[in-house]
Amino acid sequence: MKKVLVATDKPFAKVAVDGIRQIIESAGYELVLLEKYTEHSDFVKAVESVDAVIIRSDIADREVIEAGKNLKIIVRAGAGYDNIDLAAASEHKVVAMNTPGQNSNAVAELALGMMVFMARNAFNGSSGTELRGKKLGIHAYGNVGRYVAEIAKGFGMEIFAFDPFVSAESMEKDGVKPLKSAEELYSSCQYVSLHIPANAQTKKSIGFSLLSSMPKGATLVNTARKEVINEEELLRVFEERPDFRYLSDIEPDAKAEFAEKYAGRYFFTPKKMGAQTSEANVNAGLAAARQIVDFLEKGITTFQVNKF
């Protein structure tokens, strides 16, 4: 009997676990749960006898992958997959997947919620500003970017996007104005919502040149990854631009310096919060389970993110 491990330091909601169990057991497999574990070695030991693994923010590194003697597939329940060692997975012929789109609305709602929060000065009683009529730039127009555009239209924002992998026609169909470069996006928009992945090309790519070009009263919203921000250059922008604000759903390494010097101009959630809704929790978990069954039964690799 094939075994599927759900390894979650931060467990899925019970309704999600129940749904995953139904999908896995209906396929004739055994479900193994490892929840709230405290040591990485617990994950390494648990993977030794399983055929498939579902994770959230858990680290599927080389040690985990090499311990999985029967391991055939790892699915990260969520859009990002930088917590999987893709090179090790490919070397050992382990398929790595994500579940794109399942958390998208949750992330988009958080991005707009943080914009409102900062525009109204953290609801501190003072007069703030409105989003209506402001220009919003969406950097990367994937699943999350589309939801951001949809919600922002309800606020009456003027919406622009840059994504070299998405056609202008597709953006225009959604009522979004396509731009030809990141430079044009940042220099045009008072708000920029960031959705690029963290990879060799994008890490630390958002820095002084782009950010300092933003119009007066600029706000950068990062619900992507902290690694894409050049923090040293972001702090330089904060020093030179008292009007600049930064919102992120993950604390930067330089959090202490922001707290010391720039109170009221930033907001960071205490942990990665983009996908933290009950709906996203369930959707991503069930999608991961279905993808595992589809792969093991039919060889379907639609959402594979590595190659071998």
C-alpha positions in Angstrom: 0.0 0.0 0.0 1.3 3.4 -1.0 1.8 5.9 1.9 1.3 9.7 1.7 2.9 11.8 4.5 1.4 15.2 5.5 4.3 16.9 7.2 3.2 20.2 8.7 4.9 22.2 11.4 1.9 24.5 11.1 -1.0 22.0 10.7 -3.8 22.2 8.2 -7.3 22.9 9.7 -9.1 19.8 10.7 -11.6 20.1 7.8 -8.6 20.2 5.4 -7.0 17.1 7.0 -10.3 15.3 6.9 -10.7 16.1 3.2 -7.1 15.1 2.4 -7.7 11.8 4.2 -10.8 11.1 2.2 -9.0 11.7 -1.1 -5.9 9.6 -0.1 -7.8 6.7 1.4 -10.4 6.6 -1.4 -7.4 6.0 -3.7 -6.4 3.0 -1.6 -3.4 4.7 0.1 -2.5 5.2 3.7 -2.3 8.7 5.2 0.5 9.4 7.6 0.4 12.6 9.7 3.3 14.5 11.2 2.0 17.7 12.8 3.6 20.3 15.0 6.9 18.5 15.0 9.8 20.3 16.8 12.9 18.9 15.1 13.8 18.6 11.4 15.0 15.1 12.2 11.4 14.1 12.9 10.6 15.0 9.3 13.6 13.2 8.0 12.6 10.0 9.9 8.9 10.2 8.8 9.8 10.4 5.1 11.8 7.2 5.1 8.9 4.8 4.2 6.5 7.0 2.2 5.8 7.4 -1.5 4.6 11.0 -1.4 4.7 14.1 0.8 2.5 17.1 1.3 4.1 20.2 3.0 3.3 23.8 3.7 6.2 26.0 4.7 8.2 22.9 5.9 11.7 22.5 4.5 12.1 19.6 2.1 15.9 19.8 1.8 18.4 17.3 0.5 18.5 15.4 3.7 14.7 14.9 3.6 14.8 13.9 -0.1 17.6 11.5 0.3 15.9 9.8 3.3 12.9 9.1 1.2 13.9 5.8 -0.3 10.4 5.3 -1.8 9.7 8.9 -2.4 8.2 9.8 -5.8 6.6 13.2 -5.3 6.5 16.2 -3.0 3.7 18.8 -3.2 4.0 22.1 -1.6 0.4 23.3 -0.7 0.8 26.8 -1.9 2.2 28.8 -4.8 5.8 29.3 -3.7 8.2 26.3 -3.7 11.6 27.7 -2.6 11.3 25.5 0.5 12.0 22.4 -1.8 15.5 21.6 -2.9 14.7 21.2 -6.5 18.2 20.1 -7.5 18.1 17.3 -5.0 14.6 16.3 -6.1 15.7 16.1 -9.7 18.8 14.1 -8.9 16.7 11.5 -7.1 13.9 11.6 -9.7 11.4 13.0 -7.3 8.7 15.1 -8.8 8.2 18.5 -7.1 4.9 20.4 -7.4 3.1 23.4 -6.1 -0.6 24.2 -6.1 -0.9 27.5 -7.9 -4.0 29.5 -7.6 -5.4 27.9 -4.4 -4.2 30.7 -2.1 -4.4 33.5 -4.7 -7.5 35.3 -3.4 -6.3 35.1 0.2 -3.0 36.8 -0.7 -4.8 39.4 -2.9 -7.2 40.4 -0.1 -4.3 40.8 2.3 -2.5 43.0 -0.1 -5.5 45.4 -0.5 -6.2 45.2 3.2 -2.7 46.4 4.0 -3.0 49.2 1.5 -6.2 50.4 3.2 -4.6 50.1 6.6 -1.6 52.2 5.6 -3.6 54.7 3.6 -5.7 55.4 6.7 -2.6 55.8 8.9 -3.1 52.5 10.7 -6.5 53.8 11.9 -4.8 56.0 14.4 -7.5 58.7 14.3 -5.7 61.1 11.9 -6.8 62.0 8.4 -5.6 59.5 5.8 -6.0 59.2 2.0 -8.2 57.1 -0.3 -7.4 54.4 -2.8 -9.9 55.6 -5.3 -8.2 57.3 -8.3 -4.7 56.1 -7.3 -2.5 54.3 -9.7 -1.8 50.7 -8.7 1.1 48.8 -10.4 1.0 45.0 -10.3 4.5 43.5 -10.7 3.9 40.0 -12.1 0.4 39.3 -13.4 -0.2 35.7 -12.4 -3.0 34.2 -10.3 -2.5 36.6 -7.4 -2.0 39.6 -9.6 -5.3 38.9 -11.4 -7.2 38.8 -8.1 -5.4 42.0 -6.9 -6.6 43.7 -10.1 -10.2 42.4 -9.7 -10.4 43.7 -6.1 -8.7 47.0 -6.8 -11.2 47.8 -9.5 -13.8 47.8 -6.8 -11.9 50.5 -5.1 -11.8 52.6 -8.2 -8.0 52.4 -8.7 -6.3 52.8 -12.0 -4.5 49.5 -12.6 -1.3 48.8 -14.5 0.8 45.7 -14.8 4.1 44.5 -16.0 4.8 40.8 -16.7 7.0 39.7 -19.6 5.3 36.3 -19.6 1.7 37.5 -19.9 0.3 39.0 -23.1 -0.8 42.6 -23.3 -4.1 41.3 -24.7 -4.8 39.2 -21.6 -4.2 42.2 -19.3 -6.3 44.5 -21.4 -9.2 42.0 -21.4 -9.2 42.3 -17.6 -9.3 46.1 -17.8 -5.6 46.4 -16.8 -3.1 48.6 -18.7 0.0 46.7 -19.7 3.4 48.4 -19.4 6.6 47.3 -21.1 9.1 47.4 -18.2 9.4 47.3 -14.5 11.0 50.8 -14.7 7.8 52.2 -16.3 5.6 50.5 -13.8 7.4 51.8 -10.7 7.8 55.4 -12.0 4.1 55.5 -12.9 2.4 54.1 -9.9 1.8 55.4 -6.3 1.1 51.8 -5.2 3.0 48.7 -6.4 1.9 45.2 -5.4 4.8 42.8 -5.8 4.2 39.2 -6.8 7.4 38.0 -8.4 8.9 34.6 -7.3 12.3 34.4 -5.5 14.9 33.0 -7.9 18.4 33.7 -9.1 17.1 36.4 -11.4 14.8 38.2 -9.0 16.6 38.0 -5.6 17.4 41.5 -4.4 16.1 42.9 -7.7 13.8 45.4 -6.1 16.1 48.2 -4.9 16.9 51.9 -5.0 16.7 52.5 -8.7 13.1 51.2 -9.0 11.8 52.4 -5.6 13.2 55.9 -5.7 11.5 56.5 -9.0 8.0 56.0 -7.6 5.8 59.1 -7.3 5.3 61.1 -4.1 3.4 59.2 -1.5 4.6 55.9 -2.7 3.7 52.6 -1.1 5.3 49.2 -1.9 3.3 46.1 -0.9 5.2 42.8 -0.8 3.3 39.6 -0.5 5.9 37.7 -2.5 9.2 36.9 -0.7 11.5 39.0 1.3 14.5 37.8 -0.7 13.4 39.8 -3.7 13.9 43.1 -1.8 17.4 44.7 -1.6 16.9 45.7 2.1 20.0 47.9 2.2 18.8 49.9 -0.8 15.2 50.0 0.6 16.5 51.6 3.8 18.3 54.1 1.7 15.0 55.0 0.0 13.4 55.4 3.5 16.2 57.7 4.5 15.9 59.9 1.4 12.1 59.7 1.0 10.1 60.5 4.1 7.0 59.9 2.0 7.8 56.3 1.2 6.0 53.4 2.9 6.6 49.6 2.8 4.1 46.9 3.7 5.0 43.2 3.8 3.5 39.9 5.0 6.9 38.7 6.2 9.3 40.6 8.5 12.5 41.8 6.8 15.9 41.1 8.3 16.2 44.8 9.0 13.1 44.9 11.1 14.8 46.4 14.1 16.1 49.4 12.0 12.7 50.1 10.6 11.3 50.0 14.2 14.0 52.4 15.4 13.9 55.0 12.7 10.7 54.7 10.7 7.7 54.2 12.9 4.4 54.7 11.1 5.8 54.2 7.7 5.8 50.4 7.5 3.8 47.4 8.6 4.9 43.8 8.7 2.8 40.8 9.7 4.3 38.7 12.5 4.6 35.7 10.2 3.9 34.9 6.5 0.2 35.6 6.4 -0.8 35.7 2.7 -2.4 32.2 2.6 -3.6 32.2 6.2 -7.3 31.9 5.7 -9.5 28.8 6.3 -10.6 28.7 2.7 -7.0 28.8 1.3 -5.9 26.3 3.9 -8.5 23.8 2.7 -8.2 24.5 -1.0 -4.4 24.1 -1.1 -4.4 20.9 1.0 -7.1 19.2 -1.1 -5.4 20.3 -4.3 -2.1 18.8 -3.1 -3.8 15.5 -2.3 -5.6 15.3 -5.7 -2.3 16.1 -7.5 -0.6 13.2 -5.7 -3.3 10.7 -6.6 -3.4 12.0 -10.2 0.4 11.6 -10.5 0.7 8.2 -8.8 -2.3 6.8 -10.7 -2.1 8.5 -14.1 1.4 10.1 -14.3 -0.1 13.6 -14.5 2.6 16.2 -13.9 0.7 19.4 -14.8 2.1 21.4 -11.9 5.6 20.0 -11.8 8.3 22.7 -11.0 11.5 20.7 -11.5 13.0 18.8 -14.4 14.9 15.6 -14.8 
